[in-house]
């Protein structure tokens, strides 16, 4: 029995398959992010985020765009974008990014309780909330606090999903990831130990601070 099976068998199922169980967490994360951004000076919205090529303002606009995209609208958009996800994301950001960061923040507040979603697994809403939350917070020096079990759900999803579909399965291949602030381990090989949020970011292709990940497998997972 591998490490992942031992960790999962020691606790009850988390119910990852039900989107209804995910929404309260996502709504809370949106509200907390909006509250954090309320204290950020407009000039700081141009700070580069952890998401390559996007600044903080871009990431907020992307979150608004995602929260206003229905399944039917997603299909129409992908046809318009010739099934190019990057082109579609860029179009969504342009549509939702206001000239004034305050107006974009108001738009984020307006979608806090939205349950619109592109067609995707429920856990992708958690990945989006946590990873993009840190894409924004870390460059701004804001410390985020996240529900560990839900972060582990997001991590579990990323580890099962190919990089080509926005996951991180290949990045973690050949290592054993061990969550230090929860009961979860995954894979076989040299250990990589860290908090769930730092492992999630690394698996998702984001940089993490020096010392956030430890163990002989850490260099394999770290992003320059």
C-alpha positions as CSV (number, residue, x, y, z in Angstrom):
1,X,0.0,0.0,0.0
2,X,1.5,3.3,-1.0
3,X,1.7,6.5,1.1
4,X,-1.4,8.1,-0.6
5,X,-3.6,5.1,0.2
6,X,-2.5,5.1,3.8
7,X,-3.3,8.8,4.2
8,X,-6.7,8.5,2.5
9,X,-7.8,5.4,4.4
10,X,-7.1,7.1,7.7
11,X,-9.8,9.7,7.2
12,X,-13.4,9.9,5.8
13,X,-14.0,10.8,2.2
14,X,-14.0,14.5,1.5
15,X,-16.8,14.5,-1.1
16,X,-14.8,16.0,-3.9
17,X,-17.4,15.1,-6.5
18,X,-20.1,17.4,-5.3
19,X,-19.9,21.0,-6.6
20,X,-22.5,22.1,-4.0
21,X,-20.0,21.3,-1.2
22,X,-17.3,23.3,-2.9
23,X,-19.2,26.6,-3.4
24,X,-19.3,27.7,0.2
25,X,-15.5,27.5,0.3
26,X,-15.1,29.3,-3.0
27,X,-17.5,32.0,-2.0
28,X,-15.6,32.5,1.3
29,X,-12.3,32.7,-0.6
30,X,-13.6,35.3,-3.0
31,X,-14.9,37.4,-0.1
32,X,-11.6,37.2,1.8
33,X,-9.6,38.1,-1.3
34,X,-11.9,41.1,-2.0
35,X,-11.4,42.2,1.6
36,X,-7.6,41.9,1.3
37,X,-7.6,43.8,-2.0
38,X,-9.6,46.6,-0.4
39,X,-6.4,47.7,1.4
40,X,-4.2,47.6,-1.6
41,X,-3.1,50.9,-3.3
42,X,-4.2,51.2,-7.0
43,X,-0.6,51.4,-8.1
44,X,0.1,48.0,-6.6
45,X,-2.4,46.3,-8.9
46,X,0.3,46.4,-11.7
47,X,2.6,44.2,-9.6
48,X,3.5,41.0,-11.5
49,X,1.6,38.0,-10.1
50,X,3.0,34.5,-9.7
51,X,1.0,33.6,-12.8
52,X,3.5,34.1,-15.7
53,X,2.6,37.1,-17.9
54,X,-0.2,38.4,-15.7
55,X,-0.1,41.2,-13.2
56,X,-2.4,41.3,-10.1
57,X,-5.1,43.2,-12.0
58,X,-5.1,40.5,-14.7
59,X,-5.6,37.7,-12.2
60,X,-8.5,39.5,-10.5
61,X,-10.1,40.1,-13.9
62,X,-9.6,36.4,-14.8
63,X,-11.4,35.4,-11.5
64,X,-14.3,37.6,-12.4
65,X,-14.4,36.2,-15.9
66,X,-14.5,32.6,-14.6
67,X,-17.2,33.5,-12.1
68,X,-19.4,34.9,-14.9
69,X,-18.9,32.1,-17.4
70,X,-21.7,29.5,-17.8
71,X,-21.2,26.2,-19.4
72,X,-23.1,27.3,-22.5
73,X,-21.1,30.5,-22.8
74,X,-17.9,28.6,-22.3
75,X,-18.7,26.5,-25.4
76,X,-19.5,29.6,-27.5
77,X,-16.3,31.3,-26.3
78,X,-14.1,28.3,-27.1
79,X,-15.4,28.2,-30.6
80,X,-14.7,31.9,-31.0
81,X,-11.2,31.3,-29.6
82,X,-10.6,28.4,-32.0
83,X,-10.3,26.1,-28.9
84,X,-7.2,28.0,-27.8
85,X,-7.4,28.3,-24.0
86,X,-4.8,31.0,-23.8
87,X,-6.6,33.2,-26.4
88,X,-9.9,32.7,-24.5
89,X,-8.3,33.7,-21.2
90,X,-6.8,36.8,-22.7
91,X,-10.2,37.8,-24.2
92,X,-11.8,37.2,-20.8
93,X,-9.3,39.4,-19.0
94,X,-9.7,42.2,-21.5
95,X,-13.5,42.0,-21.0
96,X,-13.4,42.1,-17.2
97,X,-10.4,44.4,-16.5
98,X,-11.6,47.9,-15.8
99,X,-9.4,51.0,-16.2
100,X,-9.7,51.7,-12.5
101,X,-8.7,48.9,-10.1
102,X,-11.5,50.1,-7.7
103,X,-14.1,49.3,-10.4
104,X,-12.6,45.8,-11.0
105,X,-12.7,45.2,-7.2
106,X,-16.4,46.2,-7.2
107,X,-16.9,43.7,-10.0
108,X,-15.2,41.0,-7.9
109,X,-17.4,41.8,-4.9
110,X,-20.4,41.5,-7.2
111,X,-19.6,37.8,-8.1
112,X,-18.6,36.6,-4.7
113,X,-21.7,34.4,-4.4
114,X,-21.9,33.4,-8.1
115,X,-22.3,29.7,-8.9
116,X,-21.6,30.0,-12.6
117,X,-18.8,27.8,-13.8
118,X,-17.1,26.5,-16.9
119,X,-17.6,22.7,-17.4
120,X,-15.0,21.2,-15.2
121,X,-14.5,19.0,-12.1
122,X,-15.6,20.6,-8.8
123,X,-12.1,20.6,-7.5
124,X,-11.0,23.0,-10.2
125,X,-12.9,25.7,-8.4
126,X,-10.8,25.1,-5.3
127,X,-7.6,25.1,-7.4
128,X,-8.6,28.4,-8.9
129,X,-9.5,30.0,-5.6
130,X,-6.4,28.9,-3.8
131,X,-3.7,29.2,-6.5
132,X,-4.9,32.5,-7.9
133,X,-5.4,33.8,-4.4
134,X,-1.7,33.2,-3.7
135,X,-0.8,34.4,-7.2
136,X,-2.1,37.7,-6.0
137,X,-1.3,37.7,-2.3
138,X,2.3,36.6,-2.2
139,X,3.7,39.3,-4.6
140,X,1.8,41.9,-2.5
141,X,3.1,40.6,0.8
142,X,-0.3,39.5,2.0
143,X,-0.4,36.3,4.1
144,X,-3.3,34.1,3.3
145,X,-4.9,31.4,5.5
146,X,-6.7,28.5,3.8
147,X,-8.7,25.5,4.9
148,X,-6.2,22.7,4.8
149,X,-8.6,19.9,3.9
150,X,-9.9,21.8,1.0
151,X,-6.4,22.7,-0.2
152,X,-5.5,19.0,0.0
153,X,-8.6,18.3,-2.2
154,X,-7.2,20.8,-4.7
155,X,-3.7,19.2,-4.5
156,X,-5.1,15.7,-5.0
157,X,-6.9,17.0,-8.2
158,X,-3.8,18.6,-9.5
159,X,-1.8,15.4,-8.9
160,X,-4.3,13.4,-10.9
161,X,-4.4,15.9,-13.8
162,X,-2.0,16.3,-16.7
163,X,0.0,19.5,-17.0
164,X,-1.6,19.9,-20.5
165,X,-5.0,20.2,-18.8
166,X,-3.8,22.7,-16.1
167,X,-2.8,20.1,-13.6
168,X,0.6,19.0,-12.3
169,X,0.9,15.2,-12.5
170,X,4.1,15.2,-14.4
171,X,5.8,17.7,-12.2
172,X,5.4,15.5,-9.1
173,X,6.3,12.2,-10.9
174,X,8.9,10.2,-9.2
175,X,8.5,11.8,-5.8
176,X,6.5,11.3,-2.6
177,X,4.7,14.4,-1.5
178,X,4.0,14.7,2.2
179,X,1.7,17.4,3.7
180,X,3.1,18.7,7.0
181,X,0.0,20.5,8.1
182,X,-2.5,17.7,7.3
183,X,-2.9,13.9,6.9
184,X,-1.9,13.3,3.3
185,X,0.9,11.8,1.2
186,X,1.1,10.9,-2.4
187,X,3.4,9.0,-4.7
188,X,6.6,7.0,-4.3
189,X,10.2,8.2,-4.4
190,X,12.3,10.9,-2.7
191,X,10.2,12.8,-0.2
192,X,9.0,16.4,-0.7
193,X,7.6,17.8,2.5
194,X,5.7,21.1,2.9
195,X,2.4,22.7,3.8
196,X,-0.5,21.8,1.6
197,X,-0.7,25.3,0.1
198,X,3.0,25.3,-0.9
199,X,2.8,21.8,-2.4
200,X,-0.3,22.9,-4.3
201,X,1.5,26.0,-5.7
202,X,4.6,24.0,-6.7
203,X,2.6,21.2,-8.4
204,X,0.7,24.0,-10.2
205,X,4.0,25.4,-11.6
206,X,4.4,28.3,-9.2
207,X,7.5,29.4,-7.3
208,X,7.5,29.0,-3.5
209,X,9.8,30.7,-0.9
210,X,13.2,29.1,0.0
211,X,12.7,26.5,2.7
212,X,9.0,26.1,2.0
213,X,9.6,22.6,0.6
214,X,12.1,20.2,2.2
215,X,13.4,16.7,1.6
216,X,15.5,15.1,-1.0
217,X,12.9,15.4,-3.7
218,X,12.3,19.1,-3.2
219,X,14.7,20.3,-6.0
220,X,12.8,18.2,-8.5
221,X,9.6,20.1,-7.8
222,X,10.9,23.7,-7.3
223,X,10.3,26.3,-10.0
224,X,13.0,28.8,-10.6
